[in-house]
Structures are given as structure tokens and as C-alpha cells.
């Protein structure tokens, strides 16, 4: 699979999962915590996808 495709998938999955984290303490998706956690999750997903794409 193309590296660019993996990075987009990693960003989408990471930001989605990161957006769910504030729900654990009762915050909504559109709160500041939701937006921040979604951004952090997206960056983490990009990093994981980049490492996975360049590992082989």
C-alpha cells in the first residue's frame, strides 16, 4: 500500500479515536478537550502509519 494512503488512514483512525477520549469523563466531541485530543490522536496516527510504512 502507498505510504500516503497509510498516513491518511492513520490520521483518520487516530483523530477519531482521539475524539472519543473526552467522552470518558463526560465532555462532548466539540469541546476544547475533544478538539485537542482529536488533534493529538491524528498526529499519533500519522506517526504510527509513517513508522509502519517505512519499516519494510
N, CA, C and O atoms as a DFTB+ gen file, in Angstrom:
224 C
 N C O
     1  1       0.850      -1.178       0.000
     2  2       0.000       0.000       0.000
     3  2       0.895       1.239       0.000
     4  3       1.995       1.227       0.553
     5  1       0.418       2.276      -0.611
     6  2       1.145       3.525      -0.737
     7  2       1.325       4.188       0.639
     8  3       0.431       4.122       1.481
     9  1       2.470       4.817       0.858
    10  2       2.746       5.483       2.130
    11  2       1.742       6.599       2.401
    12  3       1.284       6.773       3.530
    13  1       1.410       7.341       1.371
    14  2       0.460       8.444       1.527
    15  2      -0.912       7.932       1.975
    16  3      -1.567       8.552       2.813
    17  1      -1.338       6.813       1.420
    18  2      -2.618       6.228       1.798
    19  2      -2.599       5.773       3.249
    20  3      -3.561       5.992       3.985
    21  1      -1.509       5.143       3.662
    22  2      -1.397       4.704       5.052
    23  2      -1.415       5.886       6.017
    24  3      -2.015       5.800       7.089
    25  1      -0.777       6.964       5.655
    26  2      -0.759       8.144       6.521
    27  2      -2.163       8.740       6.639
    28  3      -2.562       9.152       7.729
    29  1      -2.912       8.793       5.548
    30  2      -4.289       9.308       5.611
    31  2      -5.169       8.415       6.475
    32  3      -5.981       8.908       7.258
    33  1      -5.008       7.108       6.335
    34  2      -5.781       6.180       7.156
    35  2      -5.402       6.329       8.622
    36  3      -6.273       6.336       9.491
    37  1      -4.101       6.449       8.902
    38  2      -3.644       6.642      10.277
    39  2      -4.174       7.925      10.886
    40  3      -4.544       7.956      12.060
    41  1      -4.212       8.984      10.090
    42  2      -4.745      10.243      10.590
    43  2      -6.235      10.131      10.899
    44  3      -6.695      10.621      11.931
    45  1      -6.982       9.496      10.019
    46  2      -8.420       9.360      10.216
    47  2      -8.740       8.507      11.443
    48  3      -9.582       8.875      12.261
    49  1      -8.070       7.380      11.562
    50  2      -8.319       6.493      12.699
    51  2      -7.851       7.134      14.002
    52  3      -8.551       7.072      15.013
    53  1      -6.678       7.745      13.980
    54  2      -6.152       8.376      15.187
    55  2      -6.990       9.538      15.666
    56  3      -7.224       9.682      16.866
    57  1      -7.446      10.369      14.747
    58  2      -8.261      11.512      15.166
    59  2      -9.645      11.071      15.635
    60  3     -10.225      11.696      16.522
    61  1     -10.170      10.018      15.058
    62  2     -11.460       9.503      15.511
    63  2     -11.349       8.926      16.915
    64  3     -12.169       9.222      17.784
    65  1     -10.342       8.110      17.126
    66  2     -10.154       7.525      18.460
    67  2      -9.794       8.590      19.489
    68  3     -10.242       8.528      20.633
    69  1      -8.993       9.558      19.086
    70  2      -8.652      10.650      19.993
    71  2      -9.855      11.501      20.359
    72  3      -9.923      12.038      21.464
    73  1     -10.795      11.626      19.448
    74  2     -12.004      12.384      19.716
    75  2     -12.926      11.691      20.703
    76  3     -13.731      12.347      21.364
    77  1     -12.818      10.376      20.811
    78  2     -13.655       9.630      21.756
    79  2     -13.133       9.690      23.181
    80  3     -13.893       9.435      24.115
    81  1     -11.884      10.013      23.377
    82  2     -11.290      10.004      24.724
    83  2     -11.996      10.963      25.688
    84  3     -12.232      10.571      26.831
    85  1     -12.345      12.184      25.301
    86  2     -13.042      13.062      26.251
    87  2     -14.403      12.543      26.699
    88  3     -14.915      12.972      27.733
    89  1     -14.988      11.640      25.950
    90  2     -16.262      11.061      26.374
    91  2     -16.105      10.241      27.645
    92  3     -17.085      10.006      28.351
    93  1     -14.907       9.807      27.942
    94  2     -14.680       9.014      29.151
    95  2     -14.956       9.830      30.413
    96  3     -15.365       9.272      31.431
    97  1     -14.736      11.150      30.355
    98  2     -15.017      11.983      31.516
    99  2     -16.217      12.903      31.307
   100  3     -16.423      13.839      32.080
   101  1     -17.007      12.643      30.270
   102  2     -18.267      13.351      30.089
   103  2     -18.211      14.580      29.214
   104  3     -19.210      15.292      29.117
   105  1     -17.099      14.864      28.576
   106  2     -17.013      16.012      27.672
   107  2     -17.577      15.622      26.306
   108  3     -17.664      14.438      25.979
   109  1     -17.952      16.612      25.523
   110  2     -18.515      16.318      24.205
   111  2     -17.409      16.319      23.147
   112  3     -16.259      16.665      23.418
   113  1     -17.801      15.918      21.930
   114  2     -16.848      15.898      20.817
   115  2     -16.383      17.295      20.449
   116  3     -15.237      17.482      20.040
   117  1     -17.254      18.269      20.589
   118  2     -16.940      19.617      20.143
   119  2     -16.389      20.506      21.251
   120  3     -16.248      21.714      21.060
   121  1     -16.081      19.933      22.390
   122  2     -15.465      20.724      23.449
   123  2     -13.995      20.950      23.111
   124  3     -13.457      20.345      22.183
   125  1     -13.365      21.818      23.869
   126  2     -11.942      22.083      23.638
   127  2     -11.123      20.819      23.840
   128  3     -10.190      20.554      23.082
   129  1     -11.462      20.045      24.849
   130  2     -10.743      18.790      25.095
   131  2     -10.930      17.820      23.937
   132  3      -9.997      17.103      23.575
   133  1     -12.123      17.789      23.354
   134  2     -12.370      16.912      22.217
   135  2     -11.554      17.283      21.002
   136  3     -11.018      16.418      20.310
   137  1     -11.464      18.570      20.747
   138  2     -10.692      19.038      19.592
   139  2      -9.200      18.802      19.805
   140  3      -8.501      18.387      18.881
   141  1      -8.712      19.062      21.004
   142  2      -7.289      18.869      21.301
   143  2      -6.923      17.387      21.237
   144  3      -5.917      17.016      20.632
   145  1      -7.737      16.551      21.856
   146  2      -7.454      15.115      21.843
   147  2      -7.564      14.532      20.435
   148  3      -6.831      13.607      20.086
   149  1      -8.466      15.067      19.637
   150  2      -8.583      14.627      18.254
   151  2      -7.330      15.002      17.459
   152  3      -6.850      14.210      16.647
   153  1      -6.806      16.194      17.689
   154  2      -5.572      16.611      17.018
   155  2      -4.379      15.781      17.442
   156  3      -3.560      15.390      16.610
   157  1      -4.277      15.512      18.729
   158  2      -3.178      14.683      19.236
   159  2      -3.292      13.265      18.694
   160  3      -2.291      12.659      18.311
   161  1      -4.512      12.737      18.662
   162  2      -4.726      11.401      18.111
   163  2      -4.385      11.331      16.635
   164  3      -3.830      10.335      16.170
   165  1      -4.713      12.383      15.895
   166  2      -4.364      12.429      14.482
   167  2      -2.865      12.438      14.255
   168  3      -2.359      11.739      13.377
   169  1      -2.161      13.223      15.039
   170  2      -0.691      13.248      14.927
   171  2      -0.082      11.906      15.301
   172  3       0.854      11.440      14.651
   173  1      -0.612      11.286      16.348
   174  2      -0.125       9.977      16.760
   175  2      -0.410       8.934      15.677
   176  3       0.426       8.069      15.413
   177  1      -1.578       9.013      15.055
   178  2      -1.907       8.092      13.965
   179  2      -0.999       8.272      12.763
   180  3      -0.598       7.297      12.127
   181  1      -0.675       9.519      12.451
   182  2       0.251       9.793      11.348
   183  2       1.622       9.215      11.661
   184  3       2.252       8.609      10.795
   185  1       2.086       9.397      12.887
   186  2       3.400       8.888      13.283
   187  2       3.444       7.361      13.199
   188  3       4.408       6.795      12.683
   189  1       2.406       6.696      13.704
   190  2       2.355       5.232      13.655
   191  2       2.316       4.742      12.206
   192  3       3.013       3.788      11.859
   193  1       1.511       5.383      11.362
   194  2       1.408       4.976       9.958
   195  2       2.727       5.207       9.228
   196  3       3.125       4.390       8.397
   197  1       3.403       6.301       9.528
   198  2       4.703       6.577       8.893
   199  2       5.727       5.528       9.289
   200  3       6.480       5.033       8.451
   201  1       5.750       5.191      10.581
   202  2       6.695       4.171      11.049
   203  2       6.370       2.806      10.417
   204  3       7.275       2.063      10.039
   205  1       5.077       2.483      10.307
   206  2       4.679       1.200       9.731
   207  2       5.010       1.155       8.246
   208  3       5.421       0.110       7.741
   209  1       4.842       2.253       7.545
   210  2       5.110       2.271       6.097
   211  2       6.606       2.176       5.803
   212  3       7.006       1.614       4.783
   213  1       7.419       2.717       6.682
   214  2       8.870       2.696       6.428
   215  2       9.586       1.571       7.139
   216  3      10.816       1.538       7.142
   217  1       8.859       0.652       7.738
   218  2       9.517      -0.426       8.473
   219  2       9.981      -1.557       7.551
   220  3      10.854      -2.340       7.926
   221  1       9.411      -1.646       6.367
   222  2       9.813      -2.719       5.463
   223  2      10.522      -2.207       4.258
   224  3      10.925      -2.992       3.399
